[in-house]
Every structure is written in C-alpha cells, then in structure tokens.
Amino acid sequence: MSELKTIGIILNGVTGRMGTNQHLVRSIVAIREQGGVELSDGSRVMPDPILTGRNEAKLKALADEYGIENYSTDLDATLASDRYEIFFDASGTPYRIGFLEKAIAAGKHIYCEKPIAVDSKAAFDIAEVAEKAGVKNGTVQDKLWLPGILAFKKLKEEGFFGEILSVRGEFGYWVFTGHDEAQPAQRPSWNYRNEDGGGMIIDMHCHWRYVIDNLFGEVTEVFTHKATHIPERIAEDGKPYKCTADDSAYALFKTADNVICQFNSSWNVRVRRDDLLTMQVDGTKGSAIVGLRKCWAQSKDQTPRPVWNPDVDSPIDYYAGWDVVDPGPCDNAFKVQWEMFIQHVVEGADFPWTLREGAKGVVLAEKSLESHETGSWVKV
Ligand SMILES: NC(=O)c1ccc[n+]([C@@H]2O[C@H](COP(=O)([O-])OP(=O)(O)OC[C@H]3O[C@@H](n4cnc5c(N)ncnc54)[C@H](O)[C@@H]3O)[C@@H](O)[C@H]2O)c1
C-alpha cells in the first residue's frame, strides 16, 4: 500500500463561529475522520492542520476538543514553516487582506471566507497579487453545494423549467437585539457595525452574486434599497451599541439570461416559509421552491387554476401539488468545496471559485450600495 500523503493547512481565525463549526469541525475534522481526500488515482491525502489566532487558551481548548496536535499564536513563524502549503482565513472581514498578503508573500496557497475584502479595489488587488505570485487561490462559495441548490441544478439540467422567468429570494430571520436578557442576540455584534466590516449587503450580496451567476446567468444590473431598521443592539459585553450597518436589503438583479431576480435579505423578519433561505423560481414549464436542504417542484401539469374570490376560503391547498426533488448524494457544502480545493492544490484539479470570483461578490455589494445612494439602477 502506498504511503498516505499529508497536506499542511494553516487554519486562521477558526475560533469564530464559521471557522469552528463549518471549516474545522464539519470540514477538516470530518475529512480526517473519513481518511483524507481521495485523489484521481485513488490515493488519499490527509490534512495536517495547525490552528492560528490571538488567544492561546481558546486555540488550545479547540485543539484539545477536536484532537488537533498543533496550534500557535505566532502566525509569522507558522507561515515561515515549509510544513504548511495552504493558508485558510475565517477571521473577521477587516483583517482578511492583511493576512492574505502575508500568506501569499510566504508562498502559501490561499483559501478564505467571503467577503474577501470590503471594497472591490482591495479585492481585485489581492486576487492579482495571488495570481502574480503563482499561488493557487479560492474563495468560499458554499451555497453552491447545498442539497436544495443541487436538486435545483438537476431540474434545470433536465429542462424542467422551460424558460426561467424570475426568482424571488427570501432570506433571513429574527436576530434578537439582546435588550431582553431572556433573548440574547444569536449573531456576533460586529455584523451590525459598518466600521467592523458588518452589514447585510457586504455579507449577503457576495453570496447572491455567485448564486445568481451560477444558476440564473451573470448579474448585469442591480437596484437596491437598504435599511437599518433597528438602531441599537446589545453587544457581547452587555453594553448597548449603535447599529451603523444595514440590517436589511431589498434588491432586484437583472441577468444576462434575462432572468429577474428579487432578493429580500433581513435580520428583522420572523420566518413563515420553508427555510431560512428560499428562492421561488418560476419558468414557463415549471416552478421550484429552492431551500437550503430541500427543493420542491411543481410542473405545468400540476399547476392549479385559481379564481380570484376573497369572499370564500381558498378551495385550493396551494402547498399541495409540489414534489420534493431528490438532490442525489450530498455532503456538507463547506466540506465538498474544501475537498475540491485540496484536490486543486495537490493534483491541479479544476477550481473556478478563485479570489477573482470572490472579488465579483464584493463588486455587487459595492454597486448595490451605490444604487441605494443614487436611487437608481447600476450596471455591474
Ligand atoms: N460562508 C458563509 O456562509 C459565512 C457565514 C458567516 C460568516 N462568514 C464570514 O466568516 C468570517 C467570520 O465570521 P463569523 O461569523 O465566524 O465571525 P466571528 O466573530 O464568530 O469570528 C471571527 C473570528 O476572527 C477572529 N479574529 C478577529 N480579529 C482577528 C485578528 N486580528 N487576528 C486573528 N483572528 C481574529 C476572532 O477571534 C474569531 O475567531 C466573516 O468574514 C464572515 O463574513 C461566512
């Protein structure tokens, strides 16, 4: 039997929510437990991670809990080591570029969370720096591997929709303000402060960019209205803070395939829909409700024939006549992309989700903000 190859990976900023849950536990630890990533020749490569960050106690606790041998608060020394080929960053958005610059200078391949920067110039600059240095690079675009979206793609490839006309995305849920002690906030406070890289548009329009580009055609134009509906929330230290970032965005996107996409994104809505993200896709031959984990479809033949009459309860159950679509085999979306990035680094497998693609998400966020400021459609 051939010797198991390893690949050294620096995991930076993984004591945070995303870093711990999705990248460390659900991706790297899960990949180690399954015996590594399979390569095209049938051999396997095993991640050899080191956790880096500022707080030694937190890093140690995380490393102990998940059986990771190495951790360090000395990022420079870690970057200087040949043992590690990949640098991954899930730290706070404002720190990303600084970390990526250092890691590229140290010759590491780069993988990181979105948004890759808070402005598009910085985002394209870092993509160019990585390309010029000849390092492989990637941005997390996890939604593309969600079961609901995989099921949608299957339907689309089968021609189920005919011509796709429009998409209505509803995203969000109620994030508690923390004013009531019994109902503490369930997201970090930086998300509601502009100066710390927060804001619905910079957060979610980065996602909507690659979702729309990949599923409904390249985004060509945007119209957005943003709002900060809740002006004050309570921080982790129990003190009130002013919300300087948008907590909601109401957006329309046009695509090169002539699909009109409308996305409402809000942290101030109570959920009465099938999932925290749903996209209703309507086409000439059929429609789908695409959730995170499930996708429901209704064909032309199953479509009911409503007649307007508000004087009686609807004789039609509008939730009937939708079939759940089987997405085929699925794994954690972050893990799937991690495996592909590792295959890309080790054996040059395709990986189109580069820093440059990540920068496009930042462009859409920027154009959305411009649309809000000018009250007009903005070309992307
Ligand atoms: N792909 C997704 O669906 C998704 C979802 C949520 C967040 N994110 C992105 O992930 C990133 C982290 O978000 P989160 O919700 O996990 O936030 P978080 O506040 O829970 O975590 C941020 C982490 O960065 C660390 N950090 C902050 N400043 C640092 C510094 N100077 N040096 C080293 N580490 C530092 C913090 O200690 C913490 O570990 C953000 O960029 C966010 O946009 C992506």
The ligand as an SDF file (V2000), in Angstrom:
LIG
                    3D

 44 48  0  0  0  0  0  0  0  0999 V2000
  -19.8230   31.4430    4.0990 N   0  0  0  0  0  0  0  0  0  0  0  0
  -20.7480   31.8010    4.9610 C   0  0  0  0  0  0  0  0  0  0  0  0
  -21.8930   31.3950    4.8600 O   0  0  0  0  0  0  0  0  0  0  0  0
  -20.4120   32.7150    6.1060 C   0  0  0  0  0  0  0  0  0  0  0  0
  -21.3040   32.8280    7.1780 C   0  0  0  0  0  0  0  0  0  0  0  0
  -20.9720   33.6570    8.2560 C   0  0  0  0  0  0  0  0  0  0  0  0
  -19.7840   34.3750    8.2280 C   0  0  0  0  0  0  0  0  0  0  0  0
  -18.9470   34.2630    7.1550 N   0  0  0  0  0  0  0  0  0  0  0  0
  -17.6790   35.0420    7.1140 C   0  0  0  0  0  0  0  0  0  0  0  0
  -16.7590   34.4410    8.0160 O   0  0  0  0  0  0  0  0  0  0  0  0
  -15.9960   35.4370    8.6750 C   0  0  0  0  0  0  0  0  0  0  0  0
  -16.0990   35.2390   10.2030 C   0  0  0  0  0  0  0  0  0  0  0  0
  -17.4470   35.3590   10.5760 O   0  0  0  0  0  0  0  0  0  0  0  0
  -18.0070   34.7080   11.9350 P   0  0  0  0  0  0  0  0  0  0  0  0
  -19.4680   34.8310   11.8710 O   0  0  0  0  0  0  0  0  0  0  0  0
  -17.3810   33.3930   12.1340 O   0  0  0  0  0  0  0  0  0  0  0  0
  -17.4570   35.7680   12.9900 O   0  0  0  0  0  0  0  0  0  0  0  0
  -16.8740   35.5470   14.4720 P   0  0  0  0  0  0  0  0  0  0  0  0
  -16.8680   36.8900   15.0890 O   0  0  0  0  0  0  0  0  0  0  0  0
  -17.6030   34.4410   15.1430 O   0  0  0  0  0  0  0  0  0  0  0  0
  -15.3860   35.0460   14.2080 O   0  0  0  0  0  0  0  0  0  0  0  0
  -14.3340   35.8720   13.7990 C   0  0  0  0  0  0  0  0  0  0  0  0
  -13.0290   35.2070   14.1850 C   0  0  0  0  0  0  0  0  0  0  0  0
  -11.9410   36.0200   13.7790 O   0  0  0  0  0  0  0  0  0  0  0  0
  -11.0610   36.1590   14.8760 C   0  0  0  0  0  0  0  0  0  0  0  0
  -10.3240   37.4080   14.7230 N   0  0  0  0  0  0  0  0  0  0  0  0
  -10.8160   38.6560   14.7640 C   0  0  0  0  0  0  0  0  0  0  0  0
   -9.7970   39.5340   14.6280 N   0  0  0  0  0  0  0  0  0  0  0  0
   -8.6760   38.8130   14.4620 C   0  0  0  0  0  0  0  0  0  0  0  0
   -7.3300   39.1440   14.2940 C   0  0  0  0  0  0  0  0  0  0  0  0
   -6.9190   40.3990   14.2230 N   0  0  0  0  0  0  0  0  0  0  0  0
   -6.4480   38.1300   14.1980 N   0  0  0  0  0  0  0  0  0  0  0  0
   -6.8440   36.8330   14.2350 C   0  0  0  0  0  0  0  0  0  0  0  0
   -8.1110   36.4690   14.4110 N   0  0  0  0  0  0  0  0  0  0  0  0
   -9.0130   37.4510   14.5320 C   0  0  0  0  0  0  0  0  0  0  0  0
  -11.9510   36.1260   16.0830 C   0  0  0  0  0  0  0  0  0  0  0  0
  -11.2210   35.8450   17.2540 O   0  0  0  0  0  0  0  0  0  0  0  0
  -12.8550   34.9820   15.6930 C   0  0  0  0  0  0  0  0  0  0  0  0
  -12.2160   33.7520   15.8890 O   0  0  0  0  0  0  0  0  0  0  0  0
  -16.5310   36.7910    8.2030 C   0  0  0  0  0  0  0  0  0  0  0  0
  -15.6940   37.2930    7.2040 O   0  0  0  0  0  0  0  0  0  0  0  0
  -17.8800   36.4580    7.6150 C   0  0  0  0  0  0  0  0  0  0  0  0
  -18.2550   37.3080    6.5580 O   0  0  0  0  0  0  0  0  0  0  0  0
  -19.2420   33.4480    6.1170 C   0  0  0  0  0  0  0  0  0  0  0  0
  1  2  1  0
  2  3  2  0
  2  4  1  0
  4  5  1  0
  4 44  2  0
  5  6  2  0
  6  7  1  0
  7  8  2  0
  8  9  1  0
  8 44  1  0
  9 10  1  0
  9 42  1  0
 10 11  1  0
 11 12  1  0
 11 40  1  0
 12 13  1  0
 13 14  1  0
 14 15  2  0
 14 16  1  0
 14 17  1  0
 17 18  1  0
 18 19  2  0
 18 20  1  0
 18 21  1  0
 21 22  1  0
 22 23  1  0
 23 24  1  0
 23 38  1  0
 24 25  1  0
 25 26  1  0
 25 36  1  0
 26 27  1  0
 26 35  1  0
 27 28  2  0
 28 29  1  0
 29 30  1  0
 29 35  2  0
 30 31  1  0
 30 32  2  0
 32 33  1  0
 33 34  2  0
 34 35  1  0
 36 37  1  0
 36 38  1  0
 38 39  1  0
 40 41  1  0
 40 42  1  0
 42 43  1  0
M  CHG  2   8   1  16  -1
M  END
$$$$
